[in-house]
Amino acid sequence: MSEALQTLEGWYALNDFRAIDWTAWKSLSKQERNRAEDELYSLLGQYQDVEDKKQGSTAFYSIVGQKADFMFMHLRETLEELNELETAFNKSLFASVTIPTFSYVSIVELGSYMAKPGTDPMEDPDIIARLKPILPKARHVCFYPMNKRREGNDNWYMLSTEERRTFMRAHGMIGRTYAGKIKQIIAGSIGLDDWEWGVTLFAEDALQFKKIVHEMRFDETSARFGEFGEFYVGNLLSRDKMEAMLKL
């Protein structure tokens, strides 16, 4: 049996994708639409309060294409808190005119090799900042789930620890060339959702998503072992932009 890689875990993550039922939205009276928006902005204010206290973080993005209209990404200390967030939103009037299209549950993780020898990683401010991050509010977002392949000679989980480290070291070299262009949140989801990881990328230039994924496809780690789910891309939503989206 190959040695299992030990991981460090931080905040739980929920990527919550919704579509707007425009027929239902148009059927509301102007007063109802105003109330629905007020409830939404009140919830966004609550999310910001939590973030200001560094007890979690939330990002709010529109989604381009037919897969969804918008996405919340929430980070919280516990699964219970994520459940409460979801339930509170579902009770709102605005939620009644939305349709859930996709969601993903995971937990922010790092490989234990990131810890300095002889130290407690949970006492390291740099490690904590990566495990419990404040989500970037970059102009664009890209989310996708992924697996490591388990087929024939390309079974990631049958490789030795040293082989996996060698592959990931080379893979990581590509990622480092995008420092300052892309911020990524890697969240583990084995036992939590249908894929093994959920990856969320943030960038000021959406073209960088294409660049990094394209380049990594040629890296042996992805070429042999990478399997990817659907990609969701979008734009940062401010209150002004949300008001413009909902205006009839």
N, C-alpha and C positions, 0 to 999 in steps of 0.2 A: 504494500500500500504506500502510495506517495505521501510525503509529509504535507499536511494541510497548512496553508498559510494563515497565520494568526492576524487578526485585524483589530484596529482601534475604531470604536464607534462614537458618534456624536449625536446630533439632533436627528429625530425622525423627520422624514420628508413626505409630503403629499403634493403631487402634481395633479391638479383638478381642472379638467377641460370641459367647457360648456359651450353649447350653441344657443343662440337666442331664437325663440319662437316668435318671429316677426308678426305673424298673424295675431298671436295672443297679445303681443305688445301693443299693436295698433288697436286692438279691441278694448284696451283699458281706457278709462276716461283720463282727461288731462290731469285731474287731481290724483288719480290712482298712479299715473306714471310719475308724477312728482313725488308721491310718497314712496314708490318703489326705488326711485333714485336716491332719495334721502336715506332710506334704510341701507342701501348699498354703500353710500359714502360714510355713513355712520360705522359700518363694519370695517371699512378701509381705515377709518380713524382709529378704531380699536386695534387693528393689526399694527398700525404705526406706533401706538402706545407701547405694545409689547416689544416691538423692535427697539424703541428708544430705551427701554429698560434692559435690553440685551437678554431677553428671555425667549427669543425666537426671532424669526424674520419672515417676511412675505414679499413676493414679487408679483406684479399684476401686468399681464401682457395680452394684447390682441393676437389672434392667430390668423395667418394668411392661408386662404384655401378653404375647402369644404369640410375639413376634419373637425373644426371647432371655430367659435368666434372669439373666445378669450380663455385665458388660463390663469389660475392662481397657483403659485408655488409657495407652500407653507413649510417652514421648519419649526419644530417644537420639541420640547424635552421628552414628551411621552406620546404614545399612541392615543391615549385617552384625550389629550389636548387636541390632537388632529381630528378625532371623532367629534369632539364638541364644536370645533370650528365648522366642520362639514354640516352638522345638524343645525347650528345657528343660522348658517347661510340658507339651508333648505327651508327653514321656517319663514324666511323673508318673502315679501311680496315679489321682489325682483326675481327670486329663484323660481317662482311659479311660472314665469315666462321664459325659463331656460330649460334646456335639455342636456343632461349629462351625456357626453360622447366618449370620454375616456378618462381613466385616472390611473395613477401609479403610486404605490406605497414603497418606501425604501428607508434607508438610514445612512446618513453621511458616514463614509468610512475612509480609513487610510491603512496601508499595510503597516504591520508592527515594526518593520525594518526602519520606518521613519523616526522611531524613537532613538534618542541618544543612549548608548550603552551605559548601564548602571544608574539610569534616572527613571523617575516615574513620569511616563508621557503625559499623564493627566495633570501634571504640575507644570508642564512646559507651555508657556503662553503662545508660542508659535504653533504648536500642535493643536491647542484648544481653539485658536483662531481659525484653523482649517476644518476642525470637526464641528464647530458651532459658529459658522460664518454668518455675517450680515450679507444677504444676497445683493449682488450688484444691481444697480438700476441703469444698466446700459441700454442703448437704443433698441437692441435686438436680442432675441433669445432663440435657442434651438434645443429641443429635447428629443432624445431617442433612448429606447431600451436596447440592451445588448447582452449577448451570451458569449462564452468561450466554447468553441466547438468540442464535441465529444464523439468523434467518428474515426474509426480505423486508426491510422498512423497519426492523425491530427486530433488526438485526444489530449486537450490541455491538462486534464486532471491526472493523466498518467505520466506526465513529465516530472523529472526530479526537481527539487527546490532550486538547485543551481541553474538548471535549464530555464525554468520559468523566470528567474531573476535576470538571466542574460537577455532573454527576449524582451522583458519589460524595461530593462535599462536602455536598449536600443530604441524601443517604442517611445520611451520618455524623452529621448533626445530630440525627437521630432516635435513633441509637445512644447519643449522649452524654447524652440525657435519662434513660437507664437506668444511668448510672454509679453504682456503689454497690449496684445491684440485680442486675446481671448482669455476669459476667466471661466474655469470649469468647476462644477460641483459633481463629484463622483459619489453615488450613493448605492450601497449594496442592497440587494433585494432577494437573495437566496432565502427561501422560506417565507418571504413576505409578499412576493408578487410573481407573475408568470415568467419574467426574465431574471437574469442574475445581477444586472446593474441597471440603474437609471442614470443617464448622463445629461446634464443641463449645461449648455454653453451660453455665455453672455459676451456680446461684442458691440462696439460702436459701428463697425462695418460688417454687414451681414455676409458679404462676399468671403470673409475669413472663415465662415463655417464650411463653405464649399472647399476652400483651399486646404484646410487642415484635414478634413475627412478624406478628400481625394488623395492627399499626400500619404496619409496613413494607410490607405488601401494597398499601397505598394510596399509597405513595411511587412516583413515576414510574419510578424505577430498577428496583424489583422488579416493578411492574405491567407494564412493557414488556419487561424483559430477564431477570427472575428465573425460573429453573426449579429445582424442588426434588425431591429424592428422598424416601425414607421417613424418618420421624422416629422416634428412639428416646429414650425418657425413663426416668429411674430415680432411685434413692435411694442415698445413700452407704452403702457396706458397711464396717462395722467387723468385727473378729474376733468380737465378741459376736453381732452380727447374722447373720454367716455361720454361726456355730455353731447359732444358733436356726433358720436356714433349713434346715440339713442334719440337724437332730435328728429321729429317727424315734420 
